[in-house]
Amino acid sequence: MPNIRVMHFGLGPVGAAIVKQIAARPGFKIVGGIDIDPAKVGRDLGDVVGLSRRIGVKVSDKPARVLKSAKPDVVVLCTSSSIKKVMPQIEMILKAKKPIVSTVEELAYPSYTHIRQARQIQQWAKKARVAVLGTGVNPGFAMDALPIALTAVCERVDRVSVTRIQDARVRRLPFQQKIGAGLTTEQFQKKVHDGEVRHVGLTESIAMIADALGWRLDRITDDIQPKLAQVTVSSEFLAVDPGYVCGIIQDGVGYRKGDAVIRLHMEAYLGAPEPHDSIEIEGSPRLSMKIAGGIHGDVATASIVVNSIPKVLGASPGLHNMLDLPLPSFFSGR
């Protein structure tokens, strides 16, 4: 089989991590790299992402030109969390008739929160005869696809509860900034109000779980609170003194007939003492699962994107999610 030709659109920390995995695995060939950062444009992609070797592909800020000249088999899109912001990029890629695997969180399950955009992407993808997938570790796996998979052995499900605790010290700087680390409580609340501090995806994950189980929800809530440092805590990038925000506590709840049937609880802060991912399925049988140490968000997001590429290339045209594609697994490329 020929190597899968990959174009990377967006070279922030997650985009760079995906480049490193693609470069290290057989079965892939990197043919393009796109970013708007002037410090990256014109440089070899290997140098930009921190590889020990050059790839022979220069970073460009002209995606339309690269789409035409590089002839990728798939585009990996990692530019924003907002589906509205990436719509022009998606349209451009689909006009070039190229499939997409993306880390855009709101694209993971947009049929609940962004119906108009989801319908438009579906139309573009159908016309281009290619598939589009939004995925990641969360949303995309830890708090939705994984608990959904566990319910396959249940004869009855009453409630689903998922908890994700992360020590943000090991995460990238943009993630630490997205959870408000280093802010005062007043600054935190303002950024929450402005939509700049929050985990994007709890609502999408709740909607995905509900649809998988055939539940019609009355409403979904998403509550965000600051986690304050009790002692000075620091990461590679910043230090937080006592009384300042060191991260976020966020709860998403899905209600059915007035009852809270889906609860997603997430804590991400510098110095979290016991990182883990856990799932509780109330029903028959009752199931409980815990991943000690938790799933490393940055590594897992890059991995699930890479491992999903073969599934997307084999999928029917249209906008897909983790529910309607075959379950991805590690792809060795051989």
Rosetta blueprint (number, residue, H / E / L):
1 M L
2 P L
3 N L
4 I E
5 R E
6 V E
7 M E
8 H E
9 F E
10 G L
11 L L
12 G L
13 P H
14 V H
15 G H
16 A H
17 A H
18 I H
19 V H
20 K H
21 Q H
22 I H
23 A H
24 A H
25 R L
26 P L
27 G L
28 F E
29 K E
30 I E
31 V E
32 G E
33 G E
34 I E
35 D L
36 I L
37 D L
38 P L
39 A L
40 K L
41 V L
42 G L
43 R L
44 D E
45 L H
46 G H
47 D H
48 V H
49 V H
50 G L
51 L L
52 S L
53 R L
54 R L
55 I L
56 G L
57 V L
58 K E
59 V E
60 S E
61 D L
62 K L
63 P H
64 A H
65 R H
66 V H
67 L H
68 K H
69 S H
70 A H
71 K L
72 P L
73 D L
74 V E
75 V E
76 V E
77 L E
78 C L
79 T L
80 S L
81 S L
82 S L
83 I H
84 K H
85 K H
86 V H
87 M H
88 P H
89 Q H
90 I H
91 E H
92 M H
93 I H
94 L H
95 K H
96 A L
97 K L
98 K L
99 P L
100 I E
101 V E
102 S E
103 T L
104 V L
105 E H
106 E H
107 L H
108 A L
109 Y L
110 P H
111 S H
112 Y H
113 T H
114 H L
115 I H
116 R H
117 Q H
118 A H
119 R H
120 Q H
121 I H
122 Q H
123 Q H
124 W H
125 A H
126 K H
127 K H
128 A H
129 R L
130 V L
131 A E
132 V E
133 L E
134 G E
135 T L
136 G L
137 V L
138 N L
139 P L
140 G L
141 F L
142 A L
143 M L
144 D L
145 A H
146 L H
147 P H
148 I H
149 A H
150 L H
151 T H
152 A H
153 V H
154 C L
155 E L
156 R E
157 V E
158 D E
159 R E
160 V E
161 S E
162 V E
163 T E
164 R E
165 I E
166 Q E
167 D E
168 A H
169 R H
170 V H
171 R L
172 R L
173 L H
174 P H
175 F H
176 Q H
177 Q H
178 K H
179 I L
180 G L
181 A L
182 G L
183 L L
184 T L
185 T H
186 E H
187 Q H
188 F H
189 Q H
190 K H
191 K H
192 V H
193 H H
194 D L
195 G L
196 E L
197 V L
198 R L
199 H L
200 V L
201 G L
202 L H
203 T H
204 E H
205 S H
206 I H
207 A H
208 M H
209 I H
210 A H
211 D H
212 A H
213 L H
214 G L
215 W L
216 R L
217 L L
218 D L
219 R E
220 I E
221 T E
222 D E
223 D E
224 I E
225 Q E
226 P E
227 K E
228 L E
229 A L
230 Q L
231 V L
232 T L
233 V E
234 S E
235 S L
236 E L
237 F L
238 L L
239 A E
240 V E
241 D L
242 P L
243 G L
244 Y L
245 V E
246 C E
247 G E
248 I E
249 I E
250 Q E
251 D E
252 G E
253 V E
254 G E
255 Y E
256 R E
257 K L
258 G L
259 D E
260 A E
261 V E
262 I E
263 R E
264 L E
265 H E
266 M E
267 E E
268 A E
269 Y E
270 L L
271 G L
272 A L
273 P L
274 E L
275 P L
276 H E
277 D E
278 S E
279 I E
280 E E
281 I E
282 E E
283 G E
284 S E
285 P L
286 R L
287 L E
288 S E
289 M E
290 K E
291 I E
292 A E
293 G L
294 G L
295 I L
296 H L
297 G H
298 D H
299 V H
300 A H
301 T H
302 A H
303 S H
304 I H
305 V H
306 V H
307 N H
308 S H
309 I H
310 P H
311 K H
312 V H
313 L H
314 G L
315 A L
316 S L
317 P L
318 G E
319 L E
320 H E
321 N L
322 M L
323 L L
324 D L
325 L L
326 P L
327 L L
328 P L
329 S L
330 F L
331 F L
332 S L
333 G L
334 R L
